[in-house]
Amino acid sequence: MALRRTLIILLFTLLFLPLAARDTTGNNQLRISLITCTGGNELYSIFGHSALRVIDYEKGQDLIFNFGLFDFGTPNFYLKFMQGKLKYMLGVQYTEDFMAQYRAEGRGVEEQVLNLTPDQKLEILERLFYLYEPQNRYYLYSFLFKNCTTELRDLLKERTQFPEGISSHSFREMINSSVKDMKWTKAGINLLLGSNLDKEISSFEGMFLPDSLFTGLALSSREGVPFVTETITLAPREDRSAVEKTPLLLSPEFLFALILLVVLLSLFLPSLGFADNIVLWVNALFGIVLPVIILMSDHVELQNNYNLLWCNPLYFALLLAKFFRFRKSALVLTAAALISLAAMTVVWITGLQGFELSFGLISASLAIALWRVFQKCCKR
């Protein structure tokens, strides 16, 4: 496979190097397009994909330049991904091979033909060839700032006039919109991602997702002329709404609302008192896992995460203090946990970090359970 790609890029380089010496007036044999693919069912593909298509009609060459490749065989793949140390790379493949994969997955593919001058096309090709060299093709992935879409956005930004101004959405709002029907995925993402995603962003920054770059290009122009000359549907998306949408009864909101109801009922039914311990133990587990993930990761998207106010190791320490009957320690830890929950409420109200309904329901259950522990400690 590596040899095949090397031969492809070598052949393509030889084909296009002579273009610089040609008369470029009315040169129509070369076409460059943005390819936008709809999301898939796997976690790494749910936000879609962007690539660049280059066609030379005269030579019969049709290739895809793809910045979204990675190697599942990388040692400690998932650990490196969480740490922000997984390297993605630029790859080159035949368009027919690329399309076969997306058709097989039932994913839609749209092509936007770009209004570029012959010189601009050559500049883009030279840049792609440079980035494909072995020492340049690998890069450290960042979900917001360096991915398959932002690489193409940055490649095109000097050759068009993107929409200017402030976006009406934050990073988090745009991400949530993409996974709104996948409730558990949405909750997991919002648990991990910190307050950096809730800041006001520019329209340019907002083009970090394939769909947003697609829209941005459609609204762009070059010297007053639309930057996209034609939009073509290469593959329609299959209807997978029933598969993608989380049923209400299986959603985190329903589950955590049910837990909150049981905790509330336990105030009147002593036989349900076990609910407090379940809530505290589950949160204690996540309160260890979340800080470890954040501390291990170089991803800026995970930093400044106020979810640590309600999901932290205090709960594990509190349960240990209860188990060993350290009343004063349990009292102090319970008070600290209650204060942290109050602080998290302030964070949500002020908008420092986006509010997730399921987290609000968890926090309400925790507040009731902690208050009962606090009362018991005070009576002893």
N, C-alpha and C positions, 0 to 999 in steps of 0.2 A: 504493500500500500504506500509506504513512504517513497519507494523508488518511482512508483507510478505518479505520485504528486510532484516529485522533483522533475520528472520528464515533462509533465504538463506545464509547469511554470517555466521551464527552460524553453519549451516550444513557444509558449505564449510570449515570452520576452523577445525571442528572435523575430516573431511575427510583428511585434509592435515597435521595436526599435527603429525601423526604417520610416515610421510614420512622421517622426520629427523632421525628416528631410523632405517630406512631400508638401505639395500645395494643399493646405488644409481648408481652403475655401470650398464650402459646400460639401465637406467631407461627411458622408452619412453612413460609411460602412461600419463605424464603431458605435455601439449603444451601451450606455451604462444605466442601470436601474436599481432602485431599492426594492428588495424583496421583504415582505412582512408576512410572518406566519402566525396564525392564531395559536392559542395555548393548547397544551396537551394535558394528559391526566397525571403525569409524573410531577413530583414536587419541583424538579429543576426546569420543567417546561411549561408550567402553568401560566407564566406571563407572556408566552409567545417568543418569537425569535425574529431577528433582523439579519440580513445578509446583503451583499452587493453582487449583482449579476453583470457580467461583461460579455458582450457579443461582438464578434467581428464577422459580419455577413460575407465579406469577400473571402475570408479564409475558412469560414464554416466552423468557427470556434465559439463555444458557449459554456462559460465557466461561472462558478459561484465562489466568491471570496467570503469566508465564514470565520468570524472572530469568536464564535461560541463553542469551540471544541475543547474537550478535556479528556483525560485518560482515566477511566474507571480503574485501571490496573495500577495507578499510582499507589505506592506503599502508604498506608494510613490515610486513605482517600478522605473518609468522612471527618477524621480528626483534623486534617489539613484544611478542609473546607470550613469547619467551624472556627479554626484558628485564623482564617484569612490568609493562609499560606499556600493555597492550591493555585497552581498556575494554569491559566487558560491559554489558548493559542489560536493563531490565524491558520486556517487550512484552506486548500483549494480543491474543488471537486467539480465533476461534470454536472451541469444543471439537471440532466435527466436522472442522475443518481440521487441528487438532492431531492428532486420532486417525487421520486418513487418512495422515499422514506416518509414524506409528509402525507402523500396520498394514502399510504398503507395505514397511517395513524388517524386518518380521517380529519386532518387539520387543514384549514383554509389557507391559501397562499395568494397574496395580492402583489402585483408588480406595479411600481411607479416609474415610468420612463422619465429620466432627468434631462432638463434643458441645459446642456453643457456645451461650451464652445469646444472646438477640436483641441485647443491648447489645454483647456481645463481637463478634458478626458485624459490627455497624455500625462498631466501632472498627477492625477489620481492614480493612473496605472503605475507611474514611477514610485509613488508613495507606497502602493500595495506591494510592488516588487521588493522595495526596501524592507518593509515590515515582514515580508515572508522569508527573508534570509534567516538561517537557523539561529543566529545570535539575537534576532529581533522579534521572532514570531511569538515568544512566550511573554505573558504579562500576568501580574497579580490581579485577580478578580476583585472588584468592588461592586456590590449590587446597585449602588446609586451612581457611582462616578466613573466606573471603568468596566463596561460589559459589552456584549455584542452590539448593542444599540448605540451606546455613547461613543464607541470607537468610530462608527459610521457617521454619527452626528458631528463629531469633531473633525472628521475628514471632509465633510461637506460645508462646514460653517463659513469658510472663507470664499465659497463659490456661490453662495446664495444669501438672501436676506431673510432670516428666520423671523417669525413674529416676535415683537419686542414687548416689554412690560412685565408686570408681575402676574404670576399664575394665580388663579382663583382657588387653587388647591395646594395642600402640603404634600410632601412625599408620602406620608402615611395615608392620607385620604385617597391618593391615586392608587396605592397598593391595595387598600381595602376595597376599592371599587372593582379591582380585577379579581378579587377572591371573595366577593360578597356572598356568593352562594355556597362557598366551601367553608362552613362555619368553624370547623376544628382547625383547618389550615390558617384561617384568619386569626383565630385566637392565639395559636402558637406563634405566628409572626408578630403579633402585637405584644406578646409576652417578652419576646427576645429583643425587639427593636426599641431603642431608647428615644429620648426627647429630641435628638438631633433631627428626627424626621418630621417634627411638628412645626418647624420654622417656615416662614414665608419664603417661597422660592420664585425664581424668575421663570418665564415661559421656556427659556432655553434649558434651564436645569430640569424642567418638567418633562423634557423629551429624553428620559432615561428608560422608558418602556417602549417596546415596539409599536404599540398602538398610538402612543403620543407622538412618536417621531413620524409615523405615517400621517397623522393629522397635521403636524407642524409643517411637513413638506408640502402638503396639499394647500396650505395657506401661504407658502413662501413664494418669493419672486426673485428674478434676476433682471435688473435694469427695467423694472416695471412689467416684465413678462412672467407669467406663471412658471415656476421652476419645474413643475410636473406637467409634461406634455400629454401624457396618456396614462390611465390607470386600467390595468388588466387583471381580471380574476383568472389565475392559473389553476386553482383548485378550490372548489366550494367546500365549506366546512360542513361536516356531518352534524346533525342535531344530536348533541349529547347532554342536553339540559337535564334530563332525568338522571343521568349518571353523576353529573357534577354537583347537583344541588343536594345539600344535606337535609334530610327529612327533619321536620320540626321536633319530633319526639326523640331524635338522636342528636340534636344540636347541643352545644355546651350551655347555651342560655336556658334551655328546658331542664337539663340535668342539674345545673347549679341553682335554678329556681326551685326545683324539687327538693334539693338538699336544704336550701334556706327554709322551705316550708316545714321540713322535718325538724330542723333546729328550733323554729318558732313553736311548733307543737310540743317540743320537749320542755318548754317553759311551763306547760300545763299538764303534761303527761310524763312523770318521772321515768316510766319504762323506756322512753326514747332518749334518755340521758346519754346513751352511747354515741349519739350523733356528734356531740361536742368533740369527743376524742377522735372520731374518724376525720372530722374537718381539720383538727389540729395536726394529726399525724400526716395526712395527705399534704397539707401545706408545708409541714416541716421537711418532707421529702423534696418538694419542689424548691423550698427555701435553701436547700443545699446545692441542688443541681444548677439553678439559674445563676447564682454568683460565680460558680466554678466555670460555667460556659463563658460568662462575660469576662472574667479575669484571664482566661486562656486565649481569648480572641483578640486579634488585631483589627477586626472589622470596626470601623468608626460608627457604623449603623447601630451597634450594640451598646455604645458608650452612653453615659448620662441617662441611665435607665431608672426612672423613678418607681418602676414596679418592684424594685428591691425594698421599698418601704413596706409593702405588704407580703412580699415573698422573699424571706430572708432567714438566716440561721437562728434568729431569736426563738423561733417556735420549737426547734429541736432542743435548744438549751432549756426552754421552759418545760418541755415534756420530761427531760432528764431530771430537772429540779423537782417536778411533781413525783416522779417515780421514787426518788431517793428521799422524798419528804423534806426538802430544803425549803421551808415555808417562806422565809424572808427573800431568798433568791427568786423563788417562783413569783412572789408578789412584785418584786422589782422588774422582772422580765415581762410579766403580764402588763404592768403599767407602761413599760417601754413599747411593747407591741401595740397597745391601744393608742398611744401617742403617734406611733408610726402610721397607723391606719387613719387617724385624724389628719395627719400631714398629707397622706395620699389623697384624701378627699379634697383637700385644698388644691393640690396639684391638678386634679381633674376639673374642679370648678374654675380655676384660673386659666386652664388650657395649656399649662406647661407641658403636659403630655396627653395625648389623645385618650379619650375614655372608651373603654371596652365594656359592654354591658355584662358579659360573663364575669369579668373581674370585679365589677361592682357588686354582683350577687355573692361572689366568694367573700369579698370584704365584709359584707353585711353578716354573713354566717360566722366569719371569724370574730367580728365585734361582739356578737351575742355570746359565743363560746368563751371568749376571753373575759367578758364581764362576769360570767358565771364563775370562772376560775378565780377572778379577783375577789369576788364576794366570799367564796369559800376560804380563800387565804386570809381574809380579814377577820373571819369568824373564829379561826383557830387560835 
